[in-house]
Amino acid sequence: MRIYKINEVVIVSDNKPGALHNVASAIASAGINIESITAYSLGRNAVFRIVTADPETTRKKAMSVKGVKSVNVNPVLVVKLPDRPGELAKLTDKISRRGIDLEALYILSKEDSSTQVALKPVDSQFEKLAEVLEG
């Protein structure tokens, strides 16, 4: 299984109308394209997991946005799966059997016959997840 590492930017903001607009505008003002994003609410917070070609500048721009509480750059592992039913189930079975706790999982892109999936384990299990995916 082919895997590689990228960085995601995790932004926690006040969960108010316009929060995502403000973050996206700040990133755009630096000429940075958002390649992948997942956004969700968590209580009174909004959480944005963003992948760009320039995570450090993305982090700096996001920190300047009013209402942003924290910004972290985290490594995530990306695996390319065949785009067919059951592939995610096989992958997560393999991961759960090794006792790995995932913090996040999301689709980065889909191509003709494959899907690229980003996986963020809890920090203490990053290397263990890499070993499972490579094995």
C-alpha positions as CSV (number, residue, x, y, z in Angstrom):
1,M,0.0,0.0,0.0
2,R,1.5,3.4,-1.0
3,I,1.5,5.9,1.8
4,Y,3.0,9.3,2.3
5,K,3.0,12.1,4.8
6,I,1.5,15.6,4.4
7,N,0.6,18.4,6.9
8,E,-2.9,19.6,7.7
9,V,-3.7,22.8,9.4
10,V,-6.3,22.5,12.2
11,I,-8.0,25.7,13.0
12,V,-10.4,26.1,16.0
13,S,-12.6,29.1,15.9
14,D,-15.7,30.5,17.5
15,N,-18.7,28.8,15.9
16,K,-20.4,31.9,14.5
17,P,-21.8,32.8,11.1
18,G,-18.9,33.9,8.8
19,A,-16.2,32.1,10.7
20,L,-15.3,29.9,7.7
21,H,-15.6,32.8,5.3
22,N,-13.1,34.8,7.5
23,V,-10.6,32.0,7.5
24,A,-10.9,31.2,3.8
25,S,-10.6,34.9,3.0
26,A,-7.4,35.2,5.0
27,I,-5.9,32.2,3.3
28,A,-6.9,33.5,-0.1
29,S,-5.4,36.9,0.6
30,A,-2.0,35.1,0.7
31,G,-2.6,33.5,-2.7
32,I,-2.9,30.1,-1.2
33,N,-5.3,27.5,-2.7
34,I,-7.2,25.2,-0.3
35,E,-6.7,21.7,-1.7
36,S,-8.9,19.9,0.9
37,I,-11.1,21.0,3.8
38,T,-13.4,19.4,6.3
39,A,-15.3,21.7,8.6
40,Y,-17.6,20.8,11.6
41,S,-18.9,22.2,14.8
42,L,-17.8,20.9,18.2
43,G,-19.9,22.6,20.9
44,R,-19.3,26.3,20.7
45,N,-16.3,25.8,18.4
46,A,-15.9,25.4,14.7
47,V,-13.1,23.1,13.6
48,F,-11.5,23.4,10.1
49,R,-9.0,20.8,8.9
50,I,-7.3,22.3,5.8
51,V,-4.7,21.0,3.4
52,T,-2.7,23.5,1.4
53,A,0.6,23.6,-0.4
54,D,1.9,26.1,2.2
55,P,0.8,25.0,5.7
56,E,3.1,27.4,7.5
57,T,1.7,30.5,5.8
58,T,-1.8,29.1,6.1
59,R,-1.1,28.8,9.9
60,K,0.1,32.4,10.1
61,K,-2.8,33.8,8.1
62,A,-5.3,31.9,10.2
63,M,-3.8,33.1,13.4
64,S,-4.6,36.7,12.4
65,V,-8.4,36.0,12.0
66,K,-10.7,37.4,14.7
67,G,-12.4,34.6,16.6
68,V,-9.7,32.0,15.9
69,K,-8.7,30.3,19.2
70,S,-5.9,27.9,18.0
71,V,-4.1,26.8,14.9
72,N,-1.9,23.7,14.7
73,V,0.0,22.1,11.9
74,N,-0.2,18.3,12.2
75,P,1.3,15.5,10.1
76,V,-1.2,13.1,8.5
77,L,-0.7,9.9,6.5
78,V,-2.3,9.6,3.1
79,V,-3.1,6.2,1.6
80,K,-4.3,5.6,-1.9
81,L,-7.2,3.0,-2.0
82,P,-9.0,1.4,-4.9
83,D,-12.3,3.2,-5.4
84,R,-14.7,0.4,-4.8
85,P,-17.0,-0.8,-2.1
86,G,-15.4,-2.3,1.0
87,E,-11.9,-0.7,0.8
88,L,-12.4,1.7,3.7
89,A,-13.9,-1.2,5.7
90,K,-10.8,-3.3,5.0
91,L,-8.5,-0.4,6.0
92,T,-10.3,0.5,9.2
93,D,-10.5,-3.2,10.2
94,K,-6.7,-3.5,9.8
95,I,-6.2,-0.3,11.9
96,S,-8.7,-1.2,14.6
97,R,-7.2,-4.7,15.1
98,R,-3.9,-3.0,16.0
99,G,-5.7,-0.8,18.5
100,I,-5.0,2.5,16.7
101,D,-7.2,5.4,17.7
102,L,-7.9,7.8,14.8
103,E,-8.5,11.4,15.5
104,A,-9.6,12.1,12.0
105,L,-10.1,10.5,8.6
106,Y,-11.2,12.3,5.4
107,I,-11.0,12.0,1.6
108,L,-8.5,14.2,0.0
109,S,-9.3,13.4,-3.6
110,K,-10.8,10.9,-6.0
111,E,-9.2,9.9,-9.3
112,D,-10.4,7.5,-12.0
113,S,-10.1,4.3,-10.0
114,S,-8.7,5.4,-6.7
115,T,-9.4,7.5,-3.6
116,Q,-6.8,9.3,-1.5
117,V,-7.6,9.2,2.2
118,A,-5.9,11.2,4.9
119,L,-5.6,9.6,8.4
120,K,-4.7,11.4,11.6
121,P,-4.1,9.1,14.5
122,V,-3.7,10.3,18.1
123,D,-0.2,11.7,18.3
124,S,1.3,8.8,20.3
125,Q,0.3,6.3,17.5
126,F,1.6,8.1,14.4
127,E,4.5,5.7,13.9
128,K,2.4,2.7,14.7
129,L,-0.2,3.7,12.0
130,A,2.6,4.2,9.5
131,E,3.9,0.7,10.2
132,V,0.4,-0.8,9.8
133,L,-0.2,0.9,6.5
134,E,3.2,0.0,5.1
135,G,2.9,-3.7,6.2
